[in-house]
Structures are given as C-alpha cells and as structure tokens.
Amino acid sequence: MSYDFHLFLAIASFVLGTVIGSFLNVVIVRLPREESIVSPRSRCPKCGSPIGWYDNIPILSYLFLRGHCRYCGSGISPRYFVTELVTGLLFLAMFLKWGLTPSLGVYWIFCAAMIAIFWIDLEHMIIPDVISLNCIPVGISAAIVGAIPGVDWKLSLIGTIVGTAVLWLPAEIYSRLRGIEGLGGGDIKLLGMIGAFTGPSGVLFVLFVSSTIGAAVGLLGMATRRTDSTTPIPFGPFLTLAALLYVLAGQEIVKWSLGAVALA
C-alpha cells in the first residue's frame, strides 16, 4: 500500500468516524426517550427549528455556529462536538492499528456502541438493552469467522459468560443482604457484551481498570464534597472507557505490567 493511499484511508477513517459520531448524537438523545432514530430530521431542542444539512456537518458546523442554534441562539451541548471528534479520533486510531481488515469493521461497531452507552448512562443512568444485547451475537459471530484477533468463538462465549457472571453474582449477594440494588442489570449485560468481543482476559482487564477509575472518581467526589457514599454513580462510563483502552492497547499494557513485575 502506497503512502498516499494509506494517508487517504486514514483521513477517510477520521471523516467516517465524525459522521458516525454525528449519528450517535441522535441515538444518545432519542434512544432513552424511545423515539425513532431515523425520523424526523434533527431539530433544535429549544426552538424546534429543523437543522439544515449545512448546520449538520460534523465538527465544522459546531465551530462555525460557535455552539449555538442559528435560529434561536440557544446553546448547543458541547457533547455533540466532543462525540464527533472523539469518534473520529478513535476510528482513526483503530485504522492505524488494524488497517483495512475485517477486524477494523468489527472494532468500529464496538467503538460506536461504547460511545453511545457512555453518554446514555452518564446522562440517564441507563444502558439500553437494544445496544448491549444485540451486540453480543455480533461479537460471537465475528469471533466465529476469525475477525477478532486472539479471540476464537470459544473465548468469545466464555468471555460473555464470565462478563455476565462476574458482576451478577456480587450484585445478587448485595441485593439479598441489603435489600437494595447495588449494581444495575445494564452493567451486567454490558460487561457480558464486552466479553463477547474481548474474551475472558478482556473482561478481567476491563473490570480491574473500570473499578480503579470508578474508585478514584468516587474518592475525588467525596474529597471535594460533590458526592458522598450514598450518591449513585453510573458504572457504565467506566466500563466503556476501560473496554476501549483494552481493544486499543490492553494486551500491550498487560505485557508491560507483567514485565515490570518480573523485573521487580
């Protein structure tokens, strides 16, 4: 592959990612409301004015309008811009890692699902089953055809089971002891879905990293008095961040960690 063609594909991957990110913004807003993600066309949430194609160009339209509606001047959430930019960067990073292979398409799907779940759980504290449950057979099917490096169908199936069980069991015990739900069912299904794409090793990595990040955020919140021990904190965003880290660099991190321990 020539340098110029590789550069073209890299740019195309970024642009495609921003377009998918724009669509994910629609999913993030409408899916929790149980609205169609296809119609009607995008509108300003404040004045209801339809958004023209020229105001719906990923990243550029937000910058050109300075984050405000053309018609009523109300502010547009920075989440729209961030989602488009981050999705573009992640699509680019995944292309640079896997190249133009079937694995790339699989991880793009996984990436889009993680981003949508991140924002939906962060804003609404729910993880839609329509994403997590429907992606499980996608992950297993991709493993069957060999599109997930290092994960065959057996590891994919085991990852799904382990990912589900490792959160379901402590959640069930906590619920029976305390009489209240300590962990949502959406988190359990999400980790099962992550296991379908990453296998059991990915589940363990994601569980460790997400728990570490979650504990750090919780302690920081209590230290700044923004939260306390009873404040509900969505766990899905931590799971998705850890999952994206794993598919991009998880195996390298694990090898480096084991090497560091051996040297110590």
GIRAVEN-V352124 format. One record per residue. N is the residue number from 1. PHI is phi as a letter, one per 30 degrees, with the letter a starting at -180 (999 if undefined). PSI is psi in degrees with one decimal (999 if undefined). Layout:
# GIRAVEN-V352124
N:PHI:PSI + N:PHI:PSI
This chain:
# GIRAVEN-V352124
1:999:125.7 + 2:d:158.5 + 3:d:-43.2 + 4:d:-41.6 + 5:d:-37.8 + 6:d:-41.2 + 7:d:-41.6 + 8:e:-45.1 + 9:d:-35.4 + 10:d:-45.2 + 11:d:-41.8 + 12:d:-36.5 + 13:d:-42.5 + 14:d:-46.4 + 15:d:-44.9 + 16:e:-41.0 + 17:d:-40.0 + 18:d:-35.8 + 19:d:-45.2 + 20:d:-38.6 + 21:d:-38.5 + 22:d:-41.6 + 23:d:-38.2 + 24:d:-32.5 + 25:d:-37.1 + 26:d:-44.4 + 27:d:-44.2 + 28:d:-37.9 + 29:d:-44.7 + 30:d:-32.9 + 31:d:-45.4 + 32:d:-24.4 + 33:d:0.0 + 34:h:40.2 + 35:c:159.6 + 36:d:137.6 + 37:c:3.1 + 38:c:-44.0 + 39:b:155.0 + 40:d:179.1 + 41:d:162.0 + 42:d:139.7 + 43:b:158.9 + 44:d:127.9 + 45:d:-17.2 + 46:c:-53.6 + 47:c:-11.8 + 48:i:7.8 + 49:d:133.6 + 50:d:141.8 + 51:c:118.9 + 52:d:162.9 + 53:d:-32.7 + 54:d:-17.3 + 55:c:10.0 + 56:b:22.5 + 57:d:121.8 + 58:e:137.2 + 59:i:-54.5 + 60:d:-42.7 + 61:d:-40.4 + 62:d:-43.6 + 63:d:-42.7 + 64:d:-40.3 + 65:d:-1.0 + 66:h:38.3 + 67:i:26.5 + 68:b:153.6 + 69:d:137.3 + 70:d:-31.8 + 71:c:-45.3 + 72:c:-11.4 + 73:i:3.1 + 74:d:152.0 + 75:d:144.6 + 76:c:133.6 + 77:e:133.3 + 78:d:-16.1 + 79:e:-33.4 + 80:d:-47.8 + 81:d:-46.1 + 82:d:-43.8 + 83:d:-44.1 + 84:d:-44.4 + 85:d:-47.7 + 86:d:-40.7 + 87:d:-41.1 + 88:d:-44.3 + 89:d:-39.3 + 90:d:-40.9 + 91:d:-40.5 + 92:d:-46.4 + 93:d:-38.4 + 94:d:-34.2 + 95:d:-43.6 + 96:d:-29.0 + 97:d:-43.5 + 98:c:-10.9 + 99:i:-168.6 + 100:d:78.1 + 101:b:165.7 + 102:e:-31.8 + 103:e:-36.1 + 104:d:-46.0 + 105:d:-39.3 + 106:d:-45.6 + 107:d:-27.2 + 108:d:-42.4 + 109:d:-45.9 + 110:d:-43.8 + 111:d:-46.8 + 112:d:-41.3 + 113:d:-41.9 + 114:d:-41.9 + 115:d:-44.2 + 116:d:-45.2 + 117:d:-39.6 + 118:e:-52.9 + 119:d:-38.5 + 120:d:-44.6 + 121:d:-36.3 + 122:d:-39.7 + 123:c:-30.6 + 124:b:-7.3 + 125:h:40.5 + 126:b:152.1 + 127:b:107.6 + 128:d:128.8 + 129:d:-29.3 + 130:d:-23.8 + 131:d:-56.6 + 132:d:-47.5 + 133:d:-38.0 + 134:d:-24.5 + 135:d:-18.7 + 136:d:-51.2 + 137:d:-26.3 + 138:d:-45.5 + 139:d:-44.8 + 140:d:-41.9 + 141:d:-41.1 + 142:d:-37.8 + 143:d:-36.5 + 144:d:-40.5 + 145:d:4.3 + 146:i:25.9 + 147:c:-1.1 + 148:c:107.4 + 149:e:127.4 + 150:i:0.9 + 151:b:107.4 + 152:d:-178.1 + 153:d:-30.9 + 154:d:-46.5 + 155:d:-36.4 + 156:d:-44.6 + 157:d:-43.1 + 158:d:-40.5 + 159:d:-40.0 + 160:d:-44.6 + 161:d:-46.9 + 162:d:-43.8 + 163:d:-36.8 + 164:d:-46.2 + 165:d:-36.4 + 166:d:-23.1 + 167:c:-30.7 + 168:d:-42.9 + 169:d:-54.4 + 170:d:-33.3 + 171:d:-40.1 + 172:d:-42.5 + 173:d:-45.4 + 174:d:-43.1 + 175:d:-40.0 + 176:d:-35.8 + 177:d:-41.2 + 178:c:-19.1 + 179:i:11.5 + 180:b:158.0 + 181:d:124.0 + 182:c:-23.0 + 183:b:130.6 + 184:d:151.9 + 185:d:-26.4 + 186:d:-38.0 + 187:d:-38.7 + 188:d:-46.7 + 189:d:-35.5 + 190:d:-45.5 + 191:d:-32.3 + 192:d:-40.8 + 193:d:-43.1 + 194:e:-39.5 + 195:d:-32.0 + 196:d:-30.1 + 197:c:-23.1 + 198:c:-14.0 + 199:i:177.5 + 200:d:-34.4 + 201:d:-37.6 + 202:d:-37.5 + 203:d:-46.9 + 204:d:-42.2 + 205:d:-49.6 + 206:d:-40.9 + 207:d:-43.5 + 208:d:-49.5 + 209:d:-43.9 + 210:d:-38.9 + 211:d:-38.5 + 212:d:-45.8 + 213:d:-43.7 + 214:d:-42.2 + 215:d:-40.7 + 216:d:-43.3 + 217:d:-41.3 + 218:d:-44.0 + 219:d:-38.6 + 220:d:-40.3 + 221:d:-41.0 + 222:d:-35.5 + 223:d:-33.8 + 224:c:3.4 + 225:i:26.6 + 226:d:-22.0 + 227:b:167.5 + 228:b:-172.7 + 229:d:-15.6 + 230:c:-3.9 + 231:d:123.0 + 232:d:132.1 + 233:b:122.9 + 234:d:133.4 + 235:c:-20.9 + 236:e:-45.0 + 237:e:-36.2 + 238:d:-38.5 + 239:d:-43.3 + 240:d:-40.6 + 241:d:-44.6 + 242:d:-36.5 + 243:d:-42.7 + 244:d:-38.1 + 245:d:-38.9 + 246:d:-46.7 + 247:d:-24.8 + 248:d:-37.2 + 249:a:12.8 + 250:d:-46.5 + 251:d:-37.6 + 252:d:-39.2 + 253:d:-42.5 + 254:d:-45.3 + 255:d:-40.7 + 256:d:-41.2 + 257:d:-44.0 + 258:d:-38.2 + 259:d:-39.1 + 260:d:-39.9 + 261:d:-40.5 + 262:d:-40.1 + 263:d:-33.2 + 264:d:999
